[in-house]
Amino acid sequence: MKNSVKNLLRGGVLMLAAVFAFAFTQPINQEMVWGQETPNSEPIEVEFESGDYLCNLAIEETCVYLDSSLETPHPQSPNGRFVYTGSRK
């Protein structure tokens, strides 16, 4: 009887630890941004710090945007032309 009570307590403590582990963790923020290679091309969605794009040619042009309509520039976007370097799907 004593062993089964100990096992139940151990199991309960492990379950409680697992619940707390999931309850108090934060998801990794992978901010998605949009860019457009040419004026007539479709906007491309990429992660902000993914390395799948370049802001080439430092000109007075916003490189990435917060929305697919390309109306809201990302506040930390460098100037330059958006060049997609990732793999096409």
KOLGU-4560 file (N, C-alpha, C; in nm, 3 decimals, padded with zeros to 5 digits):
<recs>
<n_xx: 00.081 n_yy: -00.119 n_zz: 00.000 ca_xx: 00.000 ca_yy: 00.000 ca_zz: 00.000 c_xx: 00.086 c_yy: 00.126 c_zz: 00.000 mol: A seq: 1 type: MET>
<n_xx: 00.191 n_yy: 00.126 n_zz: 00.083 ca_xx: 00.278 ca_yy: 00.244 ca_zz: 00.091 c_xx: 00.348 c_yy: 00.270 c_zz: -00.043 mol: A seq: 2 type: LYS>
<n_xx: 00.390 n_yy: 00.164 n_zz: -00.110 ca_xx: 00.459 ca_yy: 00.181 ca_zz: -00.239 c_xx: 00.367 c_yy: 00.240 c_zz: -00.344 mol: A seq: 3 type: ASN>
<n_xx: 00.242 n_yy: 00.198 n_zz: -00.347 ca_xx: 00.150 ca_yy: 00.252 ca_zz: -00.447 c_xx: 00.121 c_yy: 00.399 c_zz: -00.421 mol: A seq: 4 type: SER>
<n_xx: 00.112 n_yy: 00.440 n_zz: -00.295 ca_xx: 00.092 ca_yy: 00.581 ca_zz: -00.263 c_xx: 00.213 c_yy: 00.662 c_zz: -00.305 mol: A seq: 5 type: VAL>
<n_xx: 00.333 n_yy: 00.612 n_zz: -00.281 ca_xx: 00.455 ca_yy: 00.682 ca_zz: -00.323 c_xx: 00.460 c_yy: 00.696 c_zz: -00.475 mol: A seq: 6 type: LYS>
<n_xx: 00.424 n_yy: 00.590 n_zz: -00.545 ca_xx: 00.425 ca_yy: 00.594 ca_zz: -00.691 c_xx: 00.323 c_yy: 00.695 c_zz: -00.745 mol: A seq: 7 type: ASN>
<n_xx: 00.205 n_yy: 00.699 n_zz: -00.680 ca_xx: 00.104 ca_yy: 00.796 ca_zz: -00.722 c_xx: 00.153 c_yy: 00.939 c_zz: -00.699 mol: A seq: 8 type: LEU>
<n_xx: 00.217 n_yy: 00.964 n_zz: -00.587 ca_xx: 00.271 ca_yy: 01.097 ca_zz: -00.558 c_xx: 00.380 c_yy: 01.136 c_zz: -00.657 mol: A seq: 9 type: LEU>
<n_xx: 00.469 n_yy: 01.042 n_zz: -00.688 ca_xx: 00.574 ca_yy: 01.070 ca_zz: -00.786 c_xx: 00.515 c_yy: 01.102 c_zz: -00.923 mol: A seq: 10 type: ARG>
<n_xx: 00.417 n_yy: 01.023 n_zz: -00.963 ca_xx: 00.350 ca_yy: 01.047 ca_zz: -01.092 c_xx: 00.281 c_yy: 01.181 c_zz: -01.095 mol: A seq: 11 type: GLY>
<n_xx: 00.216 n_yy: 01.217 n_zz: -00.984 ca_xx: 00.148 ca_yy: 01.346 ca_zz: -00.976 c_xx: 00.245 c_yy: 01.462 c_zz: -00.984 mol: A seq: 12 type: GLY>
<n_xx: 00.358 n_yy: 01.449 n_zz: -00.916 ca_xx: 00.459 ca_yy: 01.555 ca_zz: -00.921 c_xx: 00.514 c_yy: 01.569 c_zz: -01.062 mol: A seq: 13 type: VAL>
<n_xx: 00.539 n_yy: 01.457 n_zz: -01.130 ca_xx: 00.590 ca_yy: 01.464 ca_zz: -01.268 c_xx: 00.487 c_yy: 01.526 c_zz: -01.362 mol: A seq: 14 type: LEU>
<n_xx: 00.360 n_yy: 01.493 n_zz: -01.344 ca_xx: 00.255 ca_yy: 01.551 ca_zz: -01.428 c_xx: 00.244 c_yy: 01.702 c_zz: -01.403 mol: A seq: 15 type: MET>
<n_xx: 00.252 n_yy: 01.741 n_zz: -01.279 ca_xx: 00.245 ca_yy: 01.883 ca_zz: -01.245 c_xx: 00.364 c_yy: 01.959 c_zz: -01.304 mol: A seq: 16 type: LEU>
<n_xx: 00.481 n_yy: 01.899 n_zz: -01.300 ca_xx: 00.600 ca_yy: 01.961 ca_zz: -01.359 c_xx: 00.584 c_yy: 01.976 c_zz: -01.510 mol: A seq: 17 type: ALA>
<n_xx: 00.526 n_yy: 01.876 n_zz: -01.574 ca_xx: 00.505 ca_yy: 01.885 ca_zz: -01.719 c_xx: 00.405 c_yy: 01.996 c_zz: -01.754 mol: A seq: 18 type: ALA>
<n_xx: 00.300 n_yy: 02.007 n_zz: -01.675 ca_xx: 00.201 ca_yy: 02.112 ca_zz: -01.699 c_xx: 00.265 c_yy: 02.250 c_zz: -01.682 mol: A seq: 19 type: VAL>
<n_xx: 00.343 n_yy: 02.269 n_zz: -01.578 ca_xx: 00.410 ca_yy: 02.398 ca_zz: -01.556 c_xx: 00.512 c_yy: 02.428 c_zz: -01.666 mol: A seq: 20 type: PHE>
<n_xx: 00.580 n_yy: 02.325 n_zz: -01.715 ca_xx: 00.679 ca_yy: 02.347 ca_zz: -01.821 c_xx: 00.613 c_yy: 02.404 c_zz: -01.946 mol: A seq: 21 type: ALA>
<n_xx: 00.495 n_yy: 02.355 n_zz: -01.982 ca_xx: 00.426 ca_yy: 02.407 ca_zz: -02.099 c_xx: 00.355 c_yy: 02.538 c_zz: -02.071 mol: A seq: 22 type: PHE>
<n_xx: 00.307 n_yy: 02.556 n_zz: -01.950 ca_xx: 00.229 ca_yy: 02.676 ca_zz: -01.918 c_xx: 00.315 c_yy: 02.801 c_zz: -01.910 mol: A seq: 23 type: ALA>
<n_xx: 00.440 n_yy: 02.789 n_zz: -01.873 ca_xx: 00.523 ca_yy: 02.907 ca_zz: -01.849 c_xx: 00.635 c_yy: 02.926 c_zz: -01.951 mol: A seq: 24 type: PHE>
<n_xx: 00.621 n_yy: 02.869 n_zz: -02.068 ca_xx: 00.720 ca_yy: 02.892 ca_zz: -02.174 c_xx: 00.659 c_yy: 02.985 c_zz: -02.278 mol: A seq: 25 type: THR>
<n_xx: 00.743 n_yy: 03.061 n_zz: -02.345 ca_xx: 00.699 ca_yy: 03.153 ca_zz: -02.448 c_xx: 00.735 c_yy: 03.095 c_zz: -02.585 mol: A seq: 26 type: GLN>
<n_xx: 00.646 n_yy: 03.107 n_zz: -02.683 ca_xx: 00.680 ca_yy: 03.062 ca_zz: -02.817 c_xx: 00.788 c_yy: 03.152 c_zz: -02.878 mol: A seq: 27 type: PRO>
<n_xx: 00.866 n_yy: 03.097 n_zz: -02.967 ca_xx: 00.968 ca_yy: 03.176 ca_zz: -03.036 c_xx: 00.899 c_yy: 03.266 c_zz: -03.137 mol: A seq: 28 type: ILE>
<n_xx: 00.928 n_yy: 03.393 n_zz: -03.132 ca_xx: 00.866 ca_yy: 03.489 ca_zz: -03.223 c_xx: 00.937 c_yy: 03.486 c_zz: -03.357 mol: A seq: 29 type: ASN>
<n_xx: 00.868 n_yy: 03.437 n_zz: -03.457 ca_xx: 00.923 ca_yy: 03.436 ca_zz: -03.592 c_xx: 00.839 c_yy: 03.534 c_zz: -03.674 mol: A seq: 30 type: GLN>
<n_xx: 00.882 n_yy: 03.659 n_zz: -03.674 ca_xx: 00.805 ca_yy: 03.764 ca_zz: -03.739 c_xx: 00.813 c_yy: 03.749 c_zz: -03.890 mol: A seq: 31 type: GLU>
<n_xx: 00.696 n_yy: 03.745 n_zz: -03.953 ca_xx: 00.689 ca_yy: 03.733 ca_zz: -04.097 c_xx: 00.677 c_yy: 03.872 c_zz: -04.159 mol: A seq: 32 type: MET>
<n_xx: 00.748 n_yy: 03.894 n_zz: -04.268 ca_xx: 00.744 ca_yy: 04.020 ca_zz: -04.341 c_xx: 00.724 c_yy: 03.991 c_zz: -04.489 mol: A seq: 33 type: VAL>
<n_xx: 00.693 n_yy: 04.093 n_zz: -04.565 ca_xx: 00.666 ca_yy: 04.080 ca_zz: -04.708 c_xx: 00.761 c_yy: 04.168 c_zz: -04.788 mol: A seq: 34 type: TRP>
<n_xx: 00.800 n_yy: 04.117 n_zz: -04.904 ca_xx: 00.884 ca_yy: 04.194 ca_zz: -04.995 c_xx: 00.842 c_yy: 04.168 c_zz: -05.138 mol: A seq: 35 type: GLY>
<n_xx: 00.886 n_yy: 04.254 n_zz: -05.228 ca_xx: 00.851 ca_yy: 04.241 ca_zz: -05.369 c_xx: 00.975 c_yy: 04.265 c_zz: -05.453 mol: A seq: 36 type: GLN>
<n_xx: 01.008 n_yy: 04.168 n_zz: -05.539 ca_xx: 01.131 ca_yy: 04.178 ca_zz: -05.618 c_xx: 01.121 c_yy: 04.281 c_zz: -05.730 mol: A seq: 37 type: GLU>
<n_xx: 01.011 n_yy: 04.285 n_zz: -05.800 ca_xx: 00.989 ca_yy: 04.384 ca_zz: -05.906 c_xx: 00.851 c_yy: 04.445 c_zz: -05.886 mol: A seq: 38 type: THR>
<n_xx: 00.824 n_yy: 04.560 n_zz: -05.942 ca_xx: 00.694 ca_yy: 04.624 ca_zz: -05.923 c_xx: 00.575 c_yy: 04.538 c_zz: -05.967 mol: A seq: 39 type: PRO>
<n_xx: 00.594 n_yy: 04.448 n_zz: -06.060 ca_xx: 00.483 ca_yy: 04.366 ca_zz: -06.111 c_xx: 00.478 c_yy: 04.227 c_zz: -06.050 mol: A seq: 40 type: ASN>
<n_xx: 00.576 n_yy: 04.190 n_zz: -05.967 ca_xx: 00.577 ca_yy: 04.055 ca_zz: -05.912 c_xx: 00.488 c_yy: 04.045 c_zz: -05.788 mol: A seq: 41 type: SER>
<n_xx: 00.451 n_yy: 03.922 n_zz: -05.756 ca_xx: 00.370 ca_yy: 03.897 ca_zz: -05.637 c_xx: 00.456 c_yy: 03.919 c_zz: -05.512 mol: A seq: 42 type: GLU>
<n_xx: 00.397 n_yy: 03.972 n_zz: -05.404 ca_xx: 00.472 ca_yy: 03.985 ca_zz: -05.279 c_xx: 00.512 c_yy: 03.848 c_zz: -05.224 mol: A seq: 43 type: PRO>
<n_xx: 00.629 n_yy: 03.841 n_zz: -05.163 ca_xx: 00.683 ca_yy: 03.716 ca_zz: -05.107 c_xx: 00.688 c_yy: 03.729 c_zz: -04.956 mol: A seq: 44 type: ILE>
<n_xx: 00.640 n_yy: 03.627 n_zz: -04.885 ca_xx: 00.642 ca_yy: 03.628 ca_zz: -04.739 c_xx: 00.765 c_yy: 03.553 c_zz: -04.689 mol: A seq: 45 type: GLU>
<n_xx: 00.842 n_yy: 03.616 n_zz: -04.602 ca_xx: 00.962 ca_yy: 03.554 ca_zz: -04.544 c_xx: 00.971 c_yy: 03.592 c_zz: -04.396 mol: A seq: 46 type: VAL>
<n_xx: 01.053 n_yy: 03.518 n_zz: -04.322 ca_xx: 01.080 ca_yy: 03.557 ca_zz: -04.184 c_xx: 01.175 c_yy: 03.676 c_zz: -04.184 mol: A seq: 47 type: GLU>
<n_xx: 01.156 n_yy: 03.768 n_zz: -04.090 ca_xx: 01.234 ca_yy: 03.893 ca_zz: -04.088 c_xx: 01.384 c_yy: 03.866 c_zz: -04.081 mol: A seq: 48 type: PHE>
<n_xx: 01.427 n_yy: 03.772 n_zz: -03.999 ca_xx: 01.571 ca_yy: 03.745 ca_zz: -03.984 c_xx: 01.608 c_yy: 03.607 c_zz: -04.037 mol: A seq: 49 type: GLU>
<n_xx: 01.550 n_yy: 03.569 n_zz: -04.151 ca_xx: 01.569 ca_yy: 03.434 ca_zz: -04.201 c_xx: 01.694 c_yy: 03.416 c_zz: -04.286 mol: A seq: 50 type: SER>
<n_xx: 01.743 n_yy: 03.519 n_zz: -04.350 ca_xx: 01.853 ca_yy: 03.504 ca_zz: -04.443 c_xx: 01.807 c_yy: 03.460 c_zz: -04.580 mol: A seq: 51 type: GLY>
<n_xx: 01.672 n_yy: 03.456 n_zz: -04.603 ca_xx: 01.618 ca_yy: 03.416 ca_zz: -04.733 c_xx: 01.600 c_yy: 03.535 c_zz: -04.828 mol: A seq: 52 type: ASP>
<n_xx: 01.645 n_yy: 03.652 n_zz: -04.786 ca_xx: 01.634 ca_yy: 03.768 ca_zz: -04.873 c_xx: 01.748 c_yy: 03.866 c_zz: -04.842 mol: A seq: 53 type: TYR>
<n_xx: 01.771 n_yy: 03.955 n_zz: -04.937 ca_xx: 01.869 ca_yy: 04.063 ca_zz: -04.920 c_xx: 01.798 c_yy: 04.195 c_zz: -04.946 mol: A seq: 54 type: LEU>
<n_xx: 01.848 n_yy: 04.299 n_zz: -04.885 ca_xx: 01.806 ca_yy: 04.434 ca_zz: -04.921 c_xx: 01.922 c_yy: 04.493 c_zz: -05.000 mol: A seq: 55 type: CYS>
<n_xx: 01.919 n_yy: 04.473 n_zz: -05.132 ca_xx: 02.030 ca_yy: 04.504 ca_zz: -05.220 c_xx: 02.018 c_yy: 04.646 c_zz: -05.273 mol: A seq: 56 type: ASN>
<n_xx: 02.131 n_yy: 04.711 n_zz: -05.295 ca_xx: 02.138 ca_yy: 04.846 ca_zz: -05.350 c_xx: 02.073 c_yy: 04.947 c_zz: -05.254 mol: A seq: 57 type: LEU>
<n_xx: 02.152 n_yy: 05.005 n_zz: -05.170 ca_xx: 02.102 ca_yy: 05.100 ca_zz: -05.070 c_xx: 02.043 c_yy: 05.223 c_zz: -05.138 mol: A seq: 58 type: ALA>
<n_xx: 01.916 n_yy: 05.214 n_zz: -05.169 ca_xx: 01.844 ca_yy: 05.325 ca_zz: -05.230 c_xx: 01.730 c_yy: 05.365 c_zz: -05.138 mol: A seq: 59 type: ILE>
<n_xx: 01.665 n_yy: 05.473 n_zz: -05.167 ca_xx: 01.555 ca_yy: 05.521 ca_zz: -05.082 c_xx: 01.428 c_yy: 05.441 c_zz: -05.111 mol: A seq: 60 type: GLU>
<n_xx: 01.430 n_yy: 05.314 n_zz: -05.078 ca_xx: 01.314 ca_yy: 05.229 ca_zz: -05.099 c_xx: 01.308 c_yy: 05.133 c_zz: -04.980 mol: A seq: 61 type: GLU>
<n_xx: 01.192 n_yy: 05.117 n_zz: -04.921 ca_xx: 01.176 ca_yy: 05.024 ca_zz: -04.810 c_xx: 01.188 c_yy: 04.883 c_zz: -04.863 mol: A seq: 62 type: THR>
<n_xx: 01.261 n_yy: 04.799 n_zz: -04.790 ca_xx: 01.286 ca_yy: 04.663 ca_zz: -04.838 c_xx: 01.174 c_yy: 04.567 c_zz: -04.800 mol: A seq: 63 type: CYS>
<n_xx: 01.131 n_yy: 04.567 n_zz: -04.674 ca_xx: 01.028 ca_yy: 04.473 ca_zz: -04.630 c_xx: 00.914 c_yy: 04.546 c_zz: -04.559 mol: A seq: 64 type: VAL>
<n_xx: 00.797 n_yy: 04.483 n_zz: -04.565 ca_xx: 00.674 ca_yy: 04.542 ca_zz: -04.513 c_xx: 00.606 c_yy: 04.444 c_zz: -04.417 mol: A seq: 65 type: TYR>
<n_xx: 00.518 n_yy: 04.498 n_zz: -04.334 ca_xx: 00.446 ca_yy: 04.416 ca_zz: -04.236 c_xx: 00.321 c_yy: 04.350 c_zz: -04.295 mol: A seq: 66 type: LEU>
<n_xx: 00.277 n_yy: 04.393 n_zz: -04.413 ca_xx: 00.154 ca_yy: 04.340 ca_zz: -04.472 c_xx: 00.176 c_yy: 04.305 c_zz: -04.619 mol: A seq: 67 type: ASP>
<n_xx: 00.089 n_yy: 04.216 n_zz: -04.670 ca_xx: 00.104 ca_yy: 04.170 ca_zz: -04.808 c_xx: 00.066 c_yy: 04.277 c_zz: -04.910 mol: A seq: 68 type: SER>
<n_xx: -00.003 n_yy: 04.383 n_zz: -04.867 ca_xx: -00.036 ca_yy: 04.491 ca_zz: -04.959 c_xx: 00.080 c_yy: 04.591 c_zz: -04.973 mol: A seq: 69 type: SER>
<n_xx: 00.187 n_yy: 04.567 n_zz: -04.898 ca_xx: 00.308 ca_yy: 04.649 ca_zz: -04.902 c_xx: 00.281 c_yy: 04.796 c_zz: -04.873 mol: A seq: 70 type: LEU>
<n_xx: 00.195 n_yy: 04.820 n_zz: -04.773 ca_xx: 00.162 ca_yy: 04.956 ca_zz: -04.735 c_xx: 00.224 c_yy: 04.998 c_zz: -04.601 mol: A seq: 71 type: GLU>
<n_xx: 00.259 n_yy: 04.900 n_zz: -04.516 ca_xx: 00.312 ca_yy: 04.932 ca_zz: -04.384 c_xx: 00.457 c_yy: 04.888 c_zz: -04.377 mol: A seq: 72 type: THR>
<n_xx: 00.552 n_yy: 04.980 n_zz: -04.390 ca_xx: 00.694 ca_yy: 04.942 ca_zz: -04.383 c_xx: 00.730 c_yy: 04.885 c_zz: -04.246 mol: A seq: 73 type: PRO>
<n_xx: 00.818 n_yy: 04.788 n_zz: -04.245 ca_xx: 00.867 ca_yy: 04.734 ca_zz: -04.119 c_xx: 00.953 c_yy: 04.843 c_zz: -04.054 mol: A seq: 74 type: HIS>
<n_xx: 00.933 n_yy: 04.868 n_zz: -03.924 ca_xx: 01.007 ca_yy: 04.979 ca_zz: -03.861 c_xx: 01.159 c_yy: 04.960 c_zz: -03.860 mol: A seq: 75 type: PRO>
<n_xx: 01.207 n_yy: 04.837 n_zz: -03.871 ca_xx: 01.351 ca_yy: 04.813 ca_zz: -03.870 c_xx: 01.404 c_yy: 04.773 c_zz: -04.008 mol: A seq: 76 type: GLN>
<n_xx: 01.325 n_yy: 04.796 n_zz: -04.111 ca_xx: 01.364 ca_yy: 04.757 ca_zz: -04.246 c_xx: 01.475 c_yy: 04.847 c_zz: -04.299 mol: A seq: 77 type: SER>
<n_xx: 01.581 n_yy: 04.786 n_zz: -04.349 ca_xx: 01.683 ca_yy: 04.869 ca_zz: -04.417 c_xx: 01.630 c_yy: 04.911 c_zz: -04.554 mol: A seq: 78 type: PRO>
<n_xx: 01.686 n_yy: 05.018 n_zz: -04.609 ca_xx: 01.649 ca_yy: 05.060 ca_zz: -04.743 c_xx: 01.719 c_yy: 04.971 c_zz: -04.844 mol: A seq: 79 type: ASN>
<n_xx: 01.661 n_yy: 04.959 n_zz: -04.960 ca_xx: 01.719 ca_yy: 04.881 ca_zz: -05.067 c_xx: 01.614 c_yy: 04.798 c_zz: -05.137 mol: A seq: 80 type: GLY>
<n_xx: 01.650 n_yy: 04.740 n_zz: -05.250 ca_xx: 01.558 ca_yy: 04.656 ca_zz: -05.325 c_xx: 01.555 c_yy: 04.516 c_zz: -05.264 mol: A seq: 81 type: ARG>
<n_xx: 01.434 n_yy: 04.463 n_zz: -05.245 ca_xx: 01.415 ca_yy: 04.329 ca_zz: -05.192 c_xx: 01.458 c_yy: 04.226 c_zz: -05.297 mol: A seq: 82 type: PHE>
<n_xx: 01.547 n_yy: 04.133 n_zz: -05.257 ca_xx: 01.592 ca_yy: 04.025 ca_zz: -05.346 c_xx: 01.575 c_yy: 03.895 c_zz: -05.270 mol: A seq: 83 type: VAL>
<n_xx: 01.487 n_yy: 03.808 n_zz: -05.320 ca_xx: 01.462 ca_yy: 03.679 ca_zz: -05.255 c_xx: 01.574 c_yy: 03.582 c_zz: -05.289 mol: A seq: 84 type: TYR>
<n_xx: 01.635 n_yy: 03.521 n_zz: -05.185 ca_xx: 01.745 ca_yy: 03.428 ca_zz: -05.208 c_xx: 01.710 c_yy: 03.286 c_zz: -05.164 mol: A seq: 85 type: THR>
<n_xx: 01.590 n_yy: 03.265 n_zz: -05.111 ca_xx: 01.549 ca_yy: 03.132 ca_zz: -05.066 c_xx: 01.506 c_yy: 03.045 c_zz: -05.182 mol: A seq: 86 type: GLY>
<n_xx: 01.464 n_yy: 02.923 n_zz: -05.150 ca_xx: 01.421 ca_yy: 02.831 ca_zz: -05.255 c_xx: 01.274 c_yy: 02.856 c_zz: -05.289 mol: A seq: 87 type: SER>
<n_xx: 01.243 n_yy: 02.851 n_zz: -05.415 ca_xx: 01.106 ca_yy: 02.871 ca_zz: -05.462 c_xx: 01.026 c_yy: 02.744 c_zz: -05.440 mol: A seq: 88 type: ARG>
<n_xx: 00.899 n_yy: 02.761 n_zz: -05.400 ca_xx: 00.814 ca_yy: 02.644 ca_zz: -05.374 c_xx: 00.729 c_yy: 02.612 c_zz: -05.493 mol: A seq: 89 type: LYS>
</recs>
